[in-house]
Amino acid sequence: MSNRRKFLQFSLLGGMGLLARKTGFARSEETFPTITGKPVVISTWDAGLAANKGAWEVLGKGGRALDAVEKGVNVTEASQNCCVGLGANPDRDGFVTLDACIMDEFANCGSVAFLERIKHPVSVARRVMEKTPHVMLVGSGAQQFAVAEGFPLEEQKLSPEAQAAYSNWLKNSTYHPPAINVENKANHDHGPFAPYKLENGEWNHDTIGMVAMDTFGNLSGSCTTSGAGFKMRGRLGDSPIIGAGLFVDNEVGACTATGQGEDVIRIAGSHTVVELMRQGLSPEAACKKAIERVARKVKPERVKEIQVAFLAINKKGKVGAWALHPGFSYAIKSNDREEMVTSGSMFNS
C-alpha cells in the first residue's frame, strides 16, 4: 500500500441487527429520514438491490465504506447480463470494454478505462489508487497492471441478451440516435446514446454507481460500467472520471451519476452535486439543480433523447436523487430499510 496514504484503523463492531423491509417502490421526498450514525448504502437502478446486499456484508459488521462499495459493485460486475461486466453490450466492433472508479473518505481515488478481459474493473481501480502514484490507467496499460496484480485474463463471452441486442443492432449499425418515442422503442435503434426508453416505460442502462456511509460516518463511492452499448471503439463516458461519474467529499457528501455520460461530463456532474450540498442544499435539491444545469447545456432537440440522473448522500446520512425523465430508481439499504425508491424528474413524460 502506498506510503502516501494514511488509513484509520477500524475495529469490528459486534453483529448489528438487520430488519429488512419488504422490497417495494416509494417516492423520493425532501423529508427523507436522516440516518445519522448508522450505516447506509445506495446504488443506481434495480441491480442495486443485489449490490447493496454485497455491500452490507461489510457495513453490517461495522466495516469500512470503501470495502463495502467495492464488494457491492463486484456483485454486479460478476453477473452475466447486457448492462455491466464482461457479458455486457459490446462496442460497435464487438468488443466489451469496461470502465470503473472508486474514491474513499480521504479523497484517494483510482480509475481504469477501456479495460478488456478483466472481470472486476472496480477492484483494479482500487489497486491503482493504493499501489500507484496515479489516478487513472487506460487500455492495454490498465490490463497489464491488472495482470501484474494477479487479476486473471478472462475470455470475452457475451450474455445471450447482449448477443441478441448486438446482432439486431448490426442490421443497421446506426450510430446517431433518432428522437425517442417515450411510449415505445420503435423509433430508435439501440444506438450508443443509452439509456433509452423501453416498452414497459423503464430506461435501459449500463452503469451501477454506489455510495455508502459506514458506522463511523465516513463516505466512499464506486462506479462501474460497460459503457454505452455499440459505442465507437475507444469511447469513454463519465463513469470512470472522478468528478463526473463519482465524487466523494467526506466533509460534505458523495454523489454518483448514471445516464448519458457525455452530458454528465459537461457539468462535472457528481462534483457539482457535492458542491451544491456544500452550499446547504439537501441531496435531492442538489441533484435537481444539477439536472436543470444539464438540461440547459443540452441542445433542445436532444433533451428528450437522453436520460441523466444523480444519486447523492450527505454527511448526515440523508439521501436524494433526481433525473431528467421519469423512470430512474435507486436501491437503498440500512439497518431498517431495504427497498427501491423512484426519483423525481425534471420532465413528467
C-alpha positions as CSV (number, residue, x, y, z in Angstrom):
1,M,0.0,0.0,0.0
2,S,1.4,3.4,-1.0
3,N,3.1,5.2,1.9
4,R,1.4,8.4,0.8
5,R,-1.9,7.0,2.1
6,K,-2.7,7.0,5.8
7,F,-5.7,5.0,6.7
8,L,-7.5,5.0,10.0
9,Q,-7.6,1.8,12.0
10,F,-11.0,0.4,12.4
11,S,-12.2,-2.2,15.0
12,L,-15.0,-4.5,14.0
13,L,-18.3,-3.9,15.8
14,G,-20.5,-6.7,17.0
15,G,-23.2,-8.1,14.9
16,M,-25.8,-5.5,14.0
17,G,-29.5,-6.3,13.7
18,L,-30.9,-6.1,10.3
19,L,-34.6,-5.6,9.8
20,A,-35.3,-5.6,6.1
21,R,-38.4,-4.0,4.9
22,K,-40.2,-5.8,2.1
23,T,-38.9,-4.6,-1.3
24,G,-41.1,-2.1,-2.9
25,F,-41.2,1.2,-4.7
26,A,-41.6,4.5,-2.9
27,R,-41.4,8.2,-3.9
28,S,-38.3,10.1,-3.1
29,E,-39.1,13.1,-0.8
30,E,-37.3,16.1,0.6
31,T,-38.4,14.8,4.1
32,F,-36.4,11.6,3.7
33,P,-35.5,10.4,7.2
34,T,-32.0,11.1,8.4
35,I,-29.9,8.0,9.2
36,T,-27.1,9.8,11.1
37,G,-24.7,7.5,12.9
38,K,-26.0,4.4,11.1
39,P,-24.6,2.7,8.0
40,V,-26.4,3.2,4.7
41,V,-25.7,2.2,1.1
42,I,-27.5,3.5,-2.0
43,S,-26.9,2.4,-5.6
44,T,-28.4,3.1,-9.0
45,W,-31.1,1.1,-10.7
46,D,-32.7,-2.3,-9.7
47,A,-29.3,-4.1,-9.9
48,G,-28.6,-2.1,-6.8
49,L,-30.7,-4.4,-4.7
50,A,-28.2,-7.3,-5.0
51,A,-25.2,-5.0,-5.0
52,N,-26.4,-3.4,-1.7
53,K,-26.6,-6.9,-0.1
54,G,-23.0,-7.4,-1.1
55,A,-22.0,-4.1,0.4
56,W,-24.0,-4.9,3.6
57,E,-21.8,-7.9,4.3
58,V,-19.2,-5.2,5.1
59,L,-21.3,-2.4,6.5
60,G,-23.4,-4.7,8.7
61,K,-20.3,-5.8,10.6
62,G,-19.1,-2.3,11.2
63,G,-16.7,-2.4,8.2
64,R,-15.3,0.5,6.2
65,A,-17.4,2.1,3.5
66,L,-14.6,1.7,0.9
67,D,-14.6,-2.0,1.3
68,A,-18.4,-2.0,1.1
69,V,-18.6,-0.1,-2.2
70,E,-16.0,-2.3,-3.8
71,K,-17.6,-5.6,-2.7
72,G,-21.1,-4.3,-3.6
73,V,-20.5,-3.5,-7.2
74,N,-18.4,-6.6,-7.6
75,V,-21.7,-8.4,-7.4
76,T,-23.0,-6.6,-10.5
77,E,-19.7,-7.0,-12.3
78,A,-19.8,-10.8,-11.8
79,S,-23.4,-11.1,-13.1
80,Q,-23.8,-12.2,-16.7
81,N,-26.1,-9.5,-18.2
82,C,-26.2,-7.0,-21.0
83,C,-25.6,-3.9,-18.8
84,V,-22.4,-4.3,-16.7
85,G,-19.4,-6.7,-16.8
86,L,-17.8,-8.9,-19.4
87,G,-21.1,-10.2,-20.7
88,A,-22.4,-6.8,-21.5
89,N,-23.2,-5.0,-24.7
90,P,-20.0,-4.6,-26.8
91,D,-18.7,-1.6,-28.7
92,R,-19.6,-1.4,-32.4
93,D,-16.7,-3.7,-33.3
94,G,-17.9,-6.4,-31.0
95,F,-15.5,-5.9,-28.1
96,V,-16.6,-5.4,-24.4
97,T,-14.6,-2.6,-22.7
98,L,-15.1,-1.8,-19.1
99,D,-14.6,1.4,-17.0
100,A,-14.7,1.9,-13.3
101,C,-13.6,4.2,-10.5
102,I,-13.5,4.3,-6.7
103,M,-13.0,7.0,-4.1
104,D,-12.6,7.0,-0.3
105,E,-13.1,9.3,2.6
106,F,-9.5,10.7,2.3
107,A,-10.0,11.9,-1.3
108,N,-7.9,9.0,-2.5
109,C,-9.2,7.8,-5.8
110,G,-8.4,5.3,-8.6
111,S,-9.8,4.7,-12.1
112,V,-9.5,2.4,-15.0
113,A,-10.9,2.8,-18.5
114,F,-11.1,0.9,-21.8
115,L,-10.2,-2.2,-19.9
116,E,-10.7,-5.6,-21.6
117,R,-10.9,-9.2,-20.3
118,I,-10.8,-8.3,-16.6
119,K,-13.8,-9.4,-14.5
120,H,-13.7,-6.8,-11.7
121,P,-12.5,-3.4,-13.1
122,V,-13.5,-1.6,-9.8
123,S,-11.0,-3.7,-7.9
124,V,-8.3,-2.9,-10.4
125,A,-9.2,0.8,-9.9
126,R,-8.7,0.4,-6.2
127,R,-5.3,-1.1,-6.8
128,V,-4.4,1.9,-8.9
129,M,-5.5,4.1,-6.0
130,E,-3.5,2.2,-3.4
131,K,-0.4,1.0,-5.3
132,T,0.4,3.7,-7.9
133,P,1.1,7.4,-7.8
134,H,-1.6,7.8,-10.5
135,V,-5.4,8.1,-10.6
136,M,-6.3,6.6,-13.9
137,L,-4.9,3.8,-16.1
138,V,-6.4,3.0,-19.5
139,G,-6.4,0.4,-22.2
140,S,-3.5,-2.1,-22.5
141,G,-1.7,-0.3,-19.7
142,A,-4.6,-0.9,-17.4
143,Q,-4.8,-4.5,-18.4
144,Q,-1.0,-5.0,-18.0
145,F,-1.2,-3.5,-14.5
146,A,-4.2,-5.7,-13.6
147,V,-2.4,-8.9,-14.7
148,A,0.7,-7.9,-12.8
149,E,-1.6,-7.5,-9.7
150,G,-2.9,-11.0,-10.1
151,F,-6.1,-10.5,-11.9
152,P,-6.7,-13.3,-14.5
153,L,-7.5,-12.6,-18.1
154,E,-10.9,-13.8,-18.9
155,E,-12.4,-14.9,-22.2
156,Q,-15.0,-12.5,-23.6
157,K,-18.4,-14.1,-23.7
158,L,-21.4,-12.0,-24.4
159,S,-24.6,-12.8,-22.4
160,P,-27.5,-14.1,-24.5
161,E,-29.2,-10.8,-24.2
162,A,-26.2,-8.8,-25.3
163,Q,-25.5,-11.1,-28.2
164,A,-29.1,-10.8,-29.4
165,A,-29.0,-7.0,-29.0
166,Y,-25.7,-6.7,-30.9
167,S,-26.9,-9.0,-33.7
168,N,-30.0,-6.8,-34.0
169,W,-28.0,-3.6,-34.0
170,L,-25.7,-4.9,-36.7
171,K,-28.7,-4.9,-39.1
172,N,-28.5,-1.1,-39.4
173,S,-25.3,-0.2,-37.5
174,T,-26.6,3.4,-36.9
175,Y,-24.5,5.5,-34.5
176,H,-26.7,8.5,-34.1
177,P,-29.9,8.4,-32.0
178,P,-33.2,9.5,-33.6
179,A,-35.8,11.1,-31.4
180,I,-37.1,8.7,-28.8
181,N,-40.7,7.9,-28.6
182,V,-41.2,7.6,-24.8
183,E,-44.1,5.1,-25.3
184,N,-42.1,2.5,-27.2
185,K,-38.8,1.8,-28.7
186,A,-39.9,1.5,-32.3
187,N,-38.3,4.9,-33.3
188,H,-34.8,4.3,-32.1
189,D,-32.1,1.8,-32.9
190,H,-30.4,0.7,-29.7
191,G,-27.7,3.2,-30.5
192,P,-24.9,4.5,-28.3
193,F,-26.9,7.1,-26.5
194,A,-28.1,4.9,-23.8
195,P,-30.2,4.7,-21.6
196,Y,-33.2,4.6,-23.9
197,K,-36.9,4.1,-23.1
198,L,-38.2,0.5,-23.2
199,E,-41.7,-0.6,-24.0
200,N,-42.6,-1.1,-20.3
201,G,-41.7,2.6,-19.5
202,E,-38.3,1.8,-17.9
203,W,-34.9,3.0,-19.1
204,N,-32.2,0.7,-20.4
205,H,-29.0,1.3,-18.5
206,D,-25.4,0.1,-18.4
207,T,-23.9,1.5,-15.2
208,I,-24.1,0.9,-11.5
209,G,-23.0,3.7,-9.1
210,M,-22.8,3.2,-5.4
211,V,-22.2,5.5,-2.4
212,A,-22.1,4.4,1.2
213,M,-21.7,5.8,4.8
214,D,-20.3,3.4,7.4
215,T,-20.8,3.3,11.1
216,F,-18.1,5.8,11.7
217,G,-19.8,8.3,9.4
218,N,-17.2,8.0,6.7
219,L,-18.2,8.1,3.0
220,S,-16.9,6.2,-0.1
221,G,-18.2,5.5,-3.6
222,S,-17.7,3.4,-6.6
223,C,-18.9,3.3,-10.2
224,T,-18.6,0.6,-12.8
225,T,-19.8,0.2,-16.4
226,S,-19.5,-1.4,-19.7
227,G,-20.2,1.9,-21.3
228,A,-22.8,2.8,-23.9
229,G,-23.8,-0.2,-26.0
230,F,-22.4,-0.3,-29.5
231,K,-20.3,2.8,-28.9
232,M,-17.4,3.9,-31.1
233,R,-14.3,1.9,-30.1
234,G,-12.4,3.9,-27.6
235,R,-15.3,6.0,-26.4
236,L,-15.4,6.8,-22.7
237,G,-18.3,8.2,-20.7
238,D,-18.5,9.8,-17.3
239,S,-18.3,6.6,-15.2
240,P,-14.5,6.3,-14.7
241,I,-14.0,10.1,-14.4
242,I,-13.6,11.4,-10.8
243,G,-15.8,14.4,-10.5
244,A,-18.2,13.4,-13.3
245,G,-19.4,9.8,-12.6
246,L,-18.4,9.8,-9.0
247,F,-17.2,12.3,-6.3
248,V,-16.8,12.0,-2.5
249,D,-16.0,14.7,-0.1
250,N,-16.1,13.3,3.5
251,E,-16.9,16.8,4.9
252,V,-20.0,17.2,2.8
253,G,-21.3,14.1,1.0
254,A,-21.0,11.9,-2.1
255,C,-22.7,11.5,-5.4
256,T,-22.8,9.2,-8.4
257,A,-24.3,9.6,-11.8
258,T,-25.9,7.5,-14.4
259,G,-27.2,8.1,-17.9
260,Q,-25.7,9.9,-20.9
261,G,-22.1,10.3,-19.9
262,E,-21.1,13.0,-22.3
263,D,-23.7,15.3,-20.8
264,V,-22.7,14.4,-17.2
265,I,-19.1,15.3,-18.1
266,R,-20.2,18.7,-19.5
267,I,-21.1,19.9,-16.0
268,A,-18.7,17.8,-13.9
269,G,-21.9,16.3,-12.6
270,S,-21.1,14.5,-9.4
271,H,-18.7,17.2,-8.2
272,T,-21.4,19.8,-9.0
273,V,-23.9,18.0,-6.8
274,V,-21.5,17.7,-3.9
275,E,-20.6,21.4,-4.2
276,L,-24.3,22.3,-4.2
277,M,-24.7,20.3,-1.0
278,R,-21.7,22.2,0.5
279,Q,-23.8,25.4,-0.1
280,G,-26.5,23.9,2.1
281,L,-28.8,22.2,-0.4
282,S,-30.3,18.8,0.5
283,P,-29.1,15.8,-1.6
284,E,-32.4,15.8,-3.6
285,A,-32.3,19.6,-4.1
286,A,-28.7,19.4,-5.2
287,C,-29.4,16.6,-7.7
288,K,-32.4,18.6,-9.0
289,K,-30.4,21.7,-9.6
290,A,-27.6,19.8,-11.3
291,I,-30.2,18.1,-13.6
292,E,-31.5,21.6,-14.5
293,R,-28.0,22.6,-15.4
294,V,-27.6,19.5,-17.7
295,A,-30.9,20.5,-19.5
296,R,-29.6,24.0,-20.1
297,K,-26.4,22.7,-21.6
298,V,-28.0,20.1,-23.9
299,K,-29.4,21.2,-27.3
300,P,-33.2,21.4,-27.0
301,E,-33.7,18.7,-29.7
302,R,-31.6,16.2,-27.7
303,V,-33.1,16.7,-24.2
304,K,-35.8,14.1,-24.8
305,E,-33.4,11.7,-26.4
306,I,-31.3,11.1,-23.3
307,Q,-31.6,10.2,-19.6
308,V,-29.3,11.6,-16.9
309,A,-29.8,11.0,-13.1
310,F,-27.8,11.8,-10.0
311,L,-27.9,10.0,-6.7
312,A,-26.4,11.5,-3.5
313,I,-25.9,11.2,0.2
314,N,-24.8,14.0,2.6
315,K,-22.7,13.8,5.8
316,K,-25.9,13.4,7.9
317,G,-26.9,10.2,6.0
318,K,-29.7,11.9,4.2
319,V,-30.1,10.7,0.6
320,G,-31.8,12.0,-2.5
321,A,-31.9,11.7,-6.3
322,W,-33.3,13.4,-9.4
323,A,-33.5,12.6,-13.1
324,L,-34.2,14.3,-16.4
325,H,-37.1,11.9,-17.2
326,P,-39.3,9.6,-15.2
327,G,-38.1,6.0,-14.7
328,F,-34.9,6.4,-12.7
329,S,-34.9,4.4,-9.4
330,Y,-32.3,3.5,-6.8
331,A,-31.8,0.9,-4.2
332,I,-31.3,1.8,-0.5
333,K,-30.3,-0.5,2.4
334,S,-29.8,0.5,6.0
335,N,-30.5,-1.2,9.4
336,D,-34.2,-0.9,8.9
337,R,-34.8,-0.4,5.2
338,E,-34.3,-2.4,2.0
339,E,-36.2,-1.1,-1.0
340,M,-36.3,0.6,-4.3
341,V,-37.1,4.3,-4.4
342,T,-38.3,6.2,-7.5
343,S,-36.7,9.6,-8.0
344,G,-38.4,12.7,-9.1
345,S,-37.7,14.1,-12.6
346,M,-37.5,17.4,-14.5
347,F,-40.0,16.2,-17.1
348,N,-43.1,14.2,-16.5
349,S,-43.0,12.2,-19.6
